[in-house]
Amino acid sequence: MDEQQFKQLSTKLDMIIKLLAINVIEGKDIKNQVSILSSSGYQSKQIGEIIGKTPNHIRVILHGIRKERSKSQIEEVIVEEQNEHDVDEKHDRCK
């Protein structure tokens, strides 16, 4: 396979991958689309090309997603600590 054939094949594979990505995210809101594509290994520029948004717009969405995840993780820890505290109190009352 020469260089020209390799480039043609690579271009066609890139197009197939892009079409598959579009199919996977179809019908989802933009935040879910970005989340899915990002977790699949796409960079902001690539996600923007697929969705039709600028890379900066994608980075802003990703920042919001990360912030929400961080907040929910903190809330989970607080709930777990409260549950442990409640169990300890019940245990102390039973003594």
Phi and psi in degrees as a GROMACS rama.xvg file:
@    title "Ramachandran Plot"
@    xaxis  label "Phi"
@    yaxis  label "Psi"
@TYPE xy
-87.4697  175.491  ASP-2
-59.9024  -41.2241  GLU-3
-64.0682  -44.0279  GLN-4
-65.0041  -39.5106  GLN-5
-62.0767  -44.1606  PHE-6
-62.8962  -41.3184  LYS-7
-63.5831  -44.9027  GLN-8
-62.8704  -43.4897  LEU-9
-62.0144  -42.5362  SER-10
-62.1607  -42.8456  THR-11
-66.6085  -40.7956  LYS-12
-64.3113  -41.262  LEU-13
-59.5201  -40.0795  ASP-14
-66.428  -41.5703  MET-15
-63.7655  -44.1333  ILE-16
-61.5411  -42.7734  ILE-17
-63.2759  -42.7279  LYS-18
-63.9355  -39.4646  LEU-19
-64.126  -41.0419  LEU-20
-63.3831  -42.6885  ALA-21
-61.3616  -41.2005  ILE-22
-63.2817  -38.9884  ASN-23
-66.4986  -37.7247  VAL-24
-93.4053  -4.50218  ILE-25
-56.6988  132.454  GLU-26
84.4993  -1.55558  GLY-27
-98.1195  156.439  LYS-28
-71.8001  163.751  ASP-29
-60.2685  -36.166  ILE-30
-63.6313  -43.3491  LYS-31
-67.8876  -37.3749  ASN-32
-59.9993  -48.8372  GLN-33
-63.0505  -42.946  VAL-34
-61.1418  -45.818  SER-35
-62.6371  -48.6717  ILE-36
-66.9403  -38.633  LEU-37
-64.8453  -43.7412  SER-38
-69.1976  -15.5739  SER-39
-88.3164  -0.25086  SER-40
101.692  2.17552  GLY-41
-75.5117  144.8  TYR-42
-87.873  165.188  GLN-43
-54.4872  -42.7651  SER-44
-62.4937  -44.8917  LYS-45
-65.9157  -41.7701  GLN-46
-62.105  -44.4481  ILE-47
-58.8429  -40.7968  GLY-48
-64.792  -39.028  GLU-49
-70.3821  -44.1829  ILE-50
-85.7165  -23.6283  ILE-51
90.3469  30.894  GLY-52
-124.071  165.004  LYS-53
-75.5518  154.618  THR-54
-57.6637  -35.0948  PRO-55
-64.7457  -42.0177  ASN-56
-59.1024  -42.0669  HIS-57
-64.7524  -42.1036  ILE-58
-62.8286  -37.6289  ARG-59
-63.8342  -43.7075  VAL-60
-63.4699  -44.0462  ILE-61
-62.1502  -38.7244  LEU-62
-61.2347  -44.1179  HIS-63
-62.4194  -40.5442  GLY-64
-63.4257  -46.8314  ILE-65
-63.0257  -39.7163  ARG-66
-63.369  -43.544  LYS-67
-63.2152  -43.0557  GLU-68
-62.6401  -42.6342  ARG-69
-62.55  -43.8804  SER-70
-62.5438  -43.4366  LYS-71
-68.2071  -32.7899  SER-72
-66.8643  -40.2505  GLN-73
-63.769  -43.3548  ILE-74
-62.2563  -38.1607  GLU-75
-62.7953  -42.5018  GLU-76
-63.3031  -42.4811  VAL-77
-61.8237  -44.357  ILE-78
-62.956  -43.7094  VAL-79
-61.5291  -43.5345  GLU-80
-64.4051  -39.2438  GLU-81
-65.2249  -41.3973  GLN-82
-63.2148  -41.6968  ASN-83
-63.7632  -40.7928  GLU-84
-62.145  -43.8824  HIS-85
-62.0987  -40.954  ASP-86
-64.7016  -43.0046  VAL-87
-61.5898  -41.3579  ASP-88
-63.0856  -43.7446  GLU-89
-63.5856  -40.6378  LYS-90
-63.7205  -41.6638  HIS-91
-65.4576  -35.6351  ASP-92
-68.273  -31.6548  ARG-93
-75.8068  -13.1061  CYS-94
